[in-house]
Amino acid sequence: MRITCDVHTHSLYSSHAYSTVEENVRAASERGYELLGITDHFSSMLYDQQTIKNFQFYMNTAIWPETWYGVRLLHGAEVDIVDLEGNLFAYDITFDQGINGDKLRQPHILGEHILGTCDYAVASIHSKQWAAGASQKQITQMYVNALDNPHVLILGHLGRSGLDFDVPALVRECRDRGKLIEMNEATHDEGQREVAIERCRVIAETCAELGCKISFGSDAHIATRIADAHSVIKLLEEVDFPEELMACRDAQTFLDTIADAKIPASKQGY
């Protein structure tokens, strides 16, 4: 299984991650990867106050080199799903001042603004108290609704969400929308429950059977974990996963997948 794109990674801007963007890019280059996506958390876990000032690190990525150390560099976000309706973090937070305190012509929605600066978004779940008692049908629809957001390309670490959803139904939705289900290396870390790893296997088998493309994310929070795909590759080879369904097999394939999914082009400014 060929993988040369790592599209779910974290830098210092995720607060509990430990490497700079440059350190991550250099690590990807040293491991022969073609493309790296930096997807820092867009989530309530970072700050007590959810303001544009606290998330301004998303707003100047136009200065990033398109290619750095020979690696195509993309700017994404890992955004939290926050309720059973499938809404994403900051969908209901507005701001009317710029980062310098100047009044804006009109209020902006924080979620729309930040995701609009990104090349793509990974939607995932970290806190799930709000899902207590939800049915499989509700959880499945929650994920489907998250896919409705035009910036969302990938559903992240489904195997360890701990939520019961209809795997074939969700896989079909992703396939039909040209969006991706992630195979997440960190899910295989020591200490993860076996049920999560088995869930990943079922998801991979279902994607192969139904023809849904997948992505790869190391979920690295330090540069030494960038481009570490050994557990994901092992699992995919065990289920005889077709390489043509791996959207991260090369840079051009991943870029084409973004275009085919009609993810809006990133933009800076207000």
C-alpha positions in Angstrom: 0.0 0.0 0.0 1.6 3.3 -1.2 1.0 6.3 1.0 2.9 9.6 0.5 0.4 12.1 2.0 -0.2 12.7 5.7 -3.2 14.9 5.9 -4.0 15.0 9.6 -1.2 16.4 11.7 -0.7 19.0 14.4 1.8 21.8 15.2 2.5 23.9 18.2 -0.7 25.8 17.5 -2.7 22.8 18.8 -1.3 23.7 22.3 -0.8 20.0 23.3 1.4 19.4 20.3 5.2 20.0 20.3 6.6 20.7 16.8 6.7 23.7 14.5 5.2 23.6 11.0 8.8 23.6 9.6 9.8 20.7 11.8 6.8 18.7 10.6 7.5 19.5 6.9 11.1 18.6 7.3 10.1 15.3 8.8 7.7 14.6 6.0 10.5 15.3 3.5 13.0 13.1 5.2 10.5 10.2 5.0 9.9 10.7 1.3 6.4 12.1 1.5 4.9 14.3 -1.2 2.3 16.2 0.7 1.6 17.3 4.3 -1.5 18.8 5.7 -1.3 20.7 8.9 -4.7 20.4 10.6 -4.5 22.1 14.0 -7.4 21.9 16.4 -10.3 24.2 15.8 -12.0 23.4 19.1 -13.1 24.6 22.5 -10.3 22.6 24.0 -7.7 25.3 23.2 -9.1 28.4 24.9 -11.6 29.4 27.5 -12.5 32.4 25.3 -13.5 31.6 21.7 -12.5 34.7 19.9 -11.0 35.5 16.5 -7.8 36.7 18.3 -7.3 33.3 19.8 -7.6 31.6 16.4 -5.7 34.2 14.4 -3.0 31.6 13.6 -5.3 30.4 10.8 -5.5 33.8 9.2 -2.0 34.3 7.7 -1.3 31.0 6.1 -1.1 32.6 2.7 2.5 33.3 3.5 3.3 29.5 3.8 5.4 28.2 0.9 3.3 26.1 -1.4 6.2 23.7 -1.5 8.7 23.4 1.3 11.6 20.9 1.4 10.1 19.4 -1.7 6.8 18.7 0.1 3.4 20.2 -1.0 2.1 22.0 2.1 -1.6 22.4 2.8 -3.4 24.2 5.6 -6.4 22.5 7.1 -8.2 22.2 10.4 -9.4 19.4 12.6 -12.8 20.8 13.7 -15.0 19.3 16.4 -18.5 18.0 15.8 -20.3 19.5 18.8 -23.9 18.2 18.8 -26.3 15.6 17.5 -27.3 17.9 14.6 -23.7 17.6 13.3 -22.9 21.2 13.8 -19.2 22.1 13.9 -17.4 24.1 16.5 -18.0 27.9 16.5 -21.0 27.6 14.1 -22.9 29.8 16.6 -20.1 32.2 17.6 -20.0 35.7 16.0 -17.4 38.4 16.1 -17.5 42.0 15.0 -14.0 43.2 15.6 -10.8 42.3 13.8 -7.7 41.0 15.6 -6.5 44.6 16.0 -9.8 45.6 17.7 -11.1 47.6 14.7 -14.9 47.4 14.2 -15.8 45.3 11.1 -18.5 46.4 8.6 -20.6 43.5 9.6 -20.5 40.6 12.1 -18.9 37.3 11.0 -19.5 33.8 12.1 -16.3 32.4 13.6 -16.7 28.9 12.3 -17.4 29.9 8.8 -14.6 32.4 8.8 -11.9 30.1 10.1 -12.8 27.1 8.0 -12.9 29.4 5.0 -9.2 30.0 5.4 -8.5 26.3 5.1 -7.8 24.0 2.1 -10.0 21.4 3.8 -11.3 20.3 7.1 -11.2 17.0 9.1 -14.4 16.7 11.2 -14.0 14.6 14.3 -15.3 14.1 17.8 -13.4 14.6 21.1 -16.1 15.4 23.6 -19.3 13.4 23.3 -21.3 13.9 26.5 -24.0 15.4 24.4 -24.4 12.1 22.5 -25.3 10.1 25.6 -28.3 7.9 24.9 -28.4 8.7 21.2 -29.5 6.0 18.8 -27.4 4.5 16.0 -29.7 6.3 13.6 -29.1 9.7 15.3 -25.3 9.2 15.3 -25.3 8.2 11.7 -27.3 11.3 10.7 -25.0 13.5 12.8 -22.0 12.4 10.8 -24.0 12.8 7.5 -25.0 16.3 8.6 -21.3 17.1 9.3 -20.5 16.2 5.7 -23.0 18.8 4.6 -20.5 21.5 5.6 -18.7 22.4 2.3 -15.3 22.7 3.9 -15.4 19.1 5.4 -13.5 16.6 3.2 -12.6 14.0 5.8 -14.4 12.3 8.8 -11.6 11.8 11.3 -10.8 8.8 13.6 -14.2 7.2 13.4 -12.8 4.0 14.8 -12.2 5.5 18.3 -15.2 7.9 18.5 -16.9 5.4 20.8 -20.2 6.1 19.0 -22.3 3.5 17.3 -23.2 4.4 13.7 -24.4 2.5 10.6 -21.1 1.8 8.9 -22.4 0.9 5.4 -24.8 3.8 5.4 -22.2 6.4 6.3 -19.6 4.9 3.9 -22.1 5.2 1.1 -22.8 8.8 2.0 -19.0 9.6 1.9 -18.6 7.8 -1.4 -21.5 9.5 -3.1 -20.3 12.9 -2.0 -16.7 12.3 -3.0 -15.5 12.7 0.6 -13.2 10.6 2.6 -13.1 8.4 5.7 -9.8 8.6 7.6 -7.5 5.7 8.6 -5.9 7.1 11.7 -2.5 5.9 12.8 -2.8 7.2 16.4 -5.9 5.0 16.9 -3.4 2.0 16.9 -1.3 3.5 19.7 -0.5 1.4 22.7 -3.3 1.8 25.3 -6.1 2.1 22.7 -8.9 -0.4 23.1 -9.0 -3.4 20.9 -12.6 -2.6 20.0 -11.4 0.7 18.3 -8.9 -1.2 16.2 -11.4 -3.8 15.2 -13.8 -1.0 14.3 -11.2 0.4 12.0 -10.9 -3.0 10.3 -14.7 -3.1 9.7 -14.7 0.4 8.3 -11.8 -0.4 6.0 -13.5 -3.6 4.8 -16.7 -1.7 4.2 -15.0 1.1 2.3 -13.3 -1.5 0.1 -16.5 -3.3 -0.6 -18.5 -0.2 -1.4 -15.8 1.7 -3.2 -15.4 4.6 -0.8 -12.0 6.4 -0.8 -10.1 6.8 2.4 -7.4 9.2 3.6 -4.4 8.7 5.9 -3.6 10.7 9.0 -0.8 10.1 11.4 -2.5 12.4 13.8 1.0 13.3 14.8 1.4 15.8 17.7 5.2 15.8 17.3 7.4 15.7 14.3 8.8 12.2 15.1 5.3 10.8 14.3 4.8 12.5 11.0 4.4 10.1 8.1 4.2 7.1 10.5 1.7 4.8 8.7 3.0 1.3 9.7 -0.1 0.2 11.6 -2.5 1.6 9.0 -0.6 0.0 6.2 -0.6 -3.4 8.0 -4.4 -3.2 8.5 -5.1 -2.2 4.9 -2.9 -5.0 3.6 -4.6 -7.5 5.8 -8.0 -6.6 4.4 -6.5 -6.5 0.8 -7.6 -2.8 0.5 -7.5 -1.6 -3.1 -4.8 1.1 -3.6 -6.9 3.0 -6.1 -9.2 3.9 -3.2 -6.4 5.4 -1.1 -6.6 9.2 -1.8 -3.2 9.7 -0.1 -1.2 7.5 -2.4 0.3 10.6 -4.1 0.0 14.3 -3.9 -1.8 14.8 -7.2 -4.5 12.2 -6.2 -5.2 14.1 -3.0 -5.3 17.5 -4.7 -7.7 16.0 -7.3 -9.9 14.6 -4.5 -10.2 18.1 -2.9 -11.2 19.5 -6.3 -13.6 16.7 -7.1 -15.3 17.1 -3.7 -15.8 20.8 -4.5 -14.1 22.0 -1.3 -14.2 25.9 -1.5 -10.8 27.5 -2.2 -9.2 29.0 0.9 -9.2 32.7 1.4 -7.7 35.2 3.8 -9.0 38.4 5.2 -12.5 39.5 6.4 
